[in-house]
Amino acid sequence: MFKDKVVLVTGGTGSIGSEVVRKVLAHGPKAVRIYSRDESKQFELQQELKRHSNVRYLIGDIRDKQRLSYAMEDVNFIFHAAALKHVPSCEYNPMEAVKTNVFGVQNLIETALENNVEKVVAISTDKVVNPTNTMGATKLLSERLISAANFYKGSKKTIFSCVRFGNVMGSRGSVIPLFRNQILQGKPVTVTHSEMTRFMMSIPQAAQLVIDAAYYSKGGEVFVLKMPILKVTELAECLIESYEKHSGRGYAGDVVVIGTRPGEKLYEELMTLDESERAVENESMYVIPSAFDHEIADYEGFSKAPHQEYSSHTAPQLSMQDIRNLIEQNQLGFGGLLL
């Protein structure tokens, strides 16, 4: 699909964006353009990918429509990973979240249409389902913008779709790196609520979902990976076990409940009951067609999904042993971190 094509990845130096870049590079593209604001992260990625002569590094913000348009010239595929994603940060700076997650996405849509891009895949989040925080609300609106773009594009060929993520294990600013640092420093591991549950996916799984969405998308869909669910306190306990196992030392701290942060939910949802009515599924994912699409497209290898919500509160959770296995399989414990 990407052979001899030009691919643009916004937020391409982030945990997900950079993994998407690596996966796309394996398919022989003509060029991959990495569009992001942080020159330091771009420098680090340049060192990693210096053997690739077809990677371009573009400094820019999705809030800057003209700069975005220049970056899109002759682009075939766009993977949109740039966003303000931290719940507390968006709660305290709501208008900044709107500027990036809403206005920035509209800039992306308009410039993609102007440049006749083939496909745009935008990354969304489980926090858009019944949102209780600014981040979820702005990302929900960005989802709606992406979906609706398929119906006002006129004769333009561009296909727009979204992928909805749970928590991405080991990504920057996520809970596992936080817990590991606290354990290494002998500090208490801070959990916001003892009953909090979350969907978990690895960085490679997240990036592959984005690639799969580009392959399957017909216009306006939301793609949802089927992923494991765990209790955050049990994740913390398993990380402590990993530290003690690999260090040969006991952990002197404890797991401490500090209370939920502004806008934080006890559990997350990836698909509502209403969305499940029109959803289809295969072994690894759900596809939720656009609510505007009255003739649901036929997706090869997919069948009608059951009529039920997909929630970390009601779906089966991993056992402690399953969590231990998940940590080890994804190298998220302390095996490679300790001397």
N, C-alpha and C positions, 0 to 999 in steps of 0.2 A: 504493500500500500504506500509506503514512503520512498520506495526506490526512485532516485533521481528527482525527488520533490523537495520543495523548500518548506521548512517547518519553523514556526515561531512559537516559543514558549515564554509566556509572560510569567514573572516570578520564577524564572528559570534557574536561579541560584539557591532556591529554598530546598527543603528536604524532599518534597514531592516533585517540584519542578526539575531539579537536577537529576532525579531518578528517571523521569520521563525523557529527559535529554539523552541519558545513557541508553535507554531502551530504543529510542528512535535511531540513534547512531548505529545500532546493530543491524538496521534495515537498509543501509546504503543510501541515505538521503543526499540530494545535491548540496544542501546547506541546512544547518540548524542555527537559528538566531535566538540568542538568549537575551531577553529584555527584562531588565530589573533596575532598581534604584541604587543598590549597594555595590560600590566599586571594589570594596575589600573582598566581598564574597565572590565577585566576578574574578578577581585576581586568583583567589584560592582555586576556583573551578578551572581557570586557565591552566594552572600548574598540573591538575589532574588529567585534563583532556588535551594536553599540548601535542600529543601525537596525531590528533585529528585536525586536518587542515581545512575542514568544511564547517567549522564552528565559528560563529560571529558573536561578539559581545557588545550589546547595545545598552548604554545607560539611558534610562527613561522611566517615566511614571505614567501609568494608565490614565491618570487625571489629565495628562497633556495630550489632547486629541491629535494635534498636528504632528507631534513627535511619533505617536502611535501609528499614524497613517504612513509616515516615511518608513517606519520599520516593517510595514506590511506589504510593501511593493513586491509583486511577483510571488507572494506567499500562497501555498496550497492548503496547508493545515495550520490551525492555531490551537494550542493547548493553553488554557487560561488558568494559571495557578496563583496569580498575584491577588492578594487580599489583605485586609486587616482581619485577623482570625482569633485574637485573644479576647475572651469574653470580658474580663475586668477592664482591659484597655478600651474596648469599644463602649462599655458602660460609662466610663468617665470622659470619653471623647466621642460622643455619638455622631456629631456632624462630620468628624474626620472619617468615621466608618461609612457614612452616607456618601461622602466624596469619592472614596475608593471603591466600595462594594456596590454602589448603585450608579453614580455618575460615571465612574470608570468603566463599568460594564456596558453602559449605553454608548460610551465612546468606542469601545471595542466592537460592538455590534455595527455601528454606523461606518466605521473605517473598514471593517471586514466586508461589508456590502459594497462600499466604494471601490475596493480593490479586488472584487470577485473571488474571494477566498472560497475554497471548496467546502471545507468543514471546520466548524468551531466547536470545541469541547471545553466547557467551563466546569471548574471544580466547585462543588457545593458541600454541604455539611448536614449531619443529622440534626443540627440545631435549628434548621428551617421548619421542622415539623412541630406545630403548636409552639411557636417561639415565645420565650419568656424574657429574652434579652435582646439588646440592640444588635449584637452580631448576628443572631439568628434571624431577626426581622430584616436586616439589610441584605443578608444572603438569600432569604426567601424572595425578596423583591428582585434580586439579581436573577434568580431562577425564573421568575415570571417574565422578566425582560427577555431572557434567552429563549424561552419557549415561544413567546409571542412574536419574536423576530421572524420566525418561520412563516408567519401569516401576514406580515405587512411588507415583505421583501419584494413583492411584485414578480418581475421576470428574472430576478437574480437567482443564481444557482446555489448560493450558500446554504448549508445545512447546519443548524444550531442544535446542540444538545447539552445536557448536564450529567455529571456523576455526583452522587451523594455519598460522602465519606462518614465513617465513624471516627473514633480516635485512632490516629496513626502512630503505632508504637515506635518510640525512639526518635520521632521528628522533633525539630527544634521547638523548645518551649512546652513540650508535652510532659505528661506525668512521670514516665519512666526515667528520663534523664534527671528530673528533679529528685525523685526518690533515691536514685543511685548516688547523687552528690551528697544528699543528706546522710545516707548510710556511711559513705566513705569518710565524711567529716565527723562521724559519731554523734550527729545531731538527731533529735526526734524526727521521725517520718510523719509529715503532716498530711492528714486525710481530712477532707472537709465534712464528710458525713459517713457514719459507719455502714449505712445501707445503700450508698451510692453505687450504681451499676453503669457500665459503659460497654459499647461496641468497640472491638479492637481489630485492627488490621495492620499488617506489616507495610513498610515503605514499598518493597517490590510488588506486593499485592495491590496497593493503591495505584501505583504507576501502571500496572498491567490492566486494571479496570479502565483507566483513561484510554489506553491504547485500544482495548476491546470496544469501548464506546465509539471511538472513531470508526471502527470497522462496521459495527451494527447500526449506527444511527441513520434514521431516515428523516428526522426532523421533529424537534420538540420534546423528545423523551427525557426521562430521568433514569439513569442506571444506578442500581443499588447492589453492592456486593453482599452476599450472604457471609456473615462473619461471626466469630465467637463473641460471647458476652461474659463478662466477669465482674465480680464485686471488687471495688478498688481497694478495700482493706485487705482482701485476700491476696491481691497483687502485691501490696506492700509487704505482707508477711512472706510471700514466696521470694521476693527480692532479698529480704533479710536472710532467709535460708541460703540463698545462692551466695551471698557474701560470706556467711559463716563456713559454708562448704569449701569455697575456693581460697579463703584467707587462712583457714584453720584457727580463726579467732572468734570469740563470741562478740556479738553486737551489744554495746553497752546502752544504747538508746531504747526507744519504745515507739509504738505507733500512737500518735496523738490526734484526737479529733478536734479541729479548730473552728468548725462551723462553715456553712456554705458561703461562697463569695457572692457579691451582687450579680444577679442574673443567672446564677448557676442552678441547674435542675438536678433532682435526685436520679433520674433515669432519662435516657434519650430514646427517640423514636426515629426510624428510618422510612417508614411508610405508614400512612394513615389507613383506616378502614375503608374510607371512600376511595383512596388511590388503589387499594388492592382489588377493587371491583373491575378495573380495566387493566390490571397488571398481568404480565406473563413472566414465566420463570424458566430457567434451566438449572442445572446442578449448582452453579456458582453464583448466579445473580438474578435479580428481578429487573424487568424493564417496565417503567410506568409511562405509557404513551401520553401525549398531551391531552388535556381535558377538551381542547378544541377539536381534536381529531375523532370524528364520529365513526369513521371506518378504521378500526384498529389494524395496523399493518401486520403482515405475517413475518415473523422473525424465525429464521431457520433454526430448528433445534429447541424452540421454546414452546411451552404449553401454558394454558390458563393457570394463573396463581390462585391459591386458596383465598377465600374472602376473610381475611384477618389482618389486624395491624401487626407491624413488625417493630417490637418495642423491647428495650433491654430490661423492662420491668416484668414482662409476661413470657418472653421466650426463654428456653432452657439456658442455664448458666453453666460455665465450665466448673469442673471440680478443682480442688487444690492441685491434684496431680496433673490435670490437664493444663493448668496455669504454669506449673513447673516445666512441663514439656514445651509449652509455647515459648517460654522465656529462653530455654536452652536451644530450641530449634532456630530461633531468630537471633541468637547470640546477643540477647539483651540483658543477660545476667552479668556476673563478675568474672567469668572465665578469662576474658581478654583484658580486663581493666586493672587487675591486681598484679603487682610485681612477682 
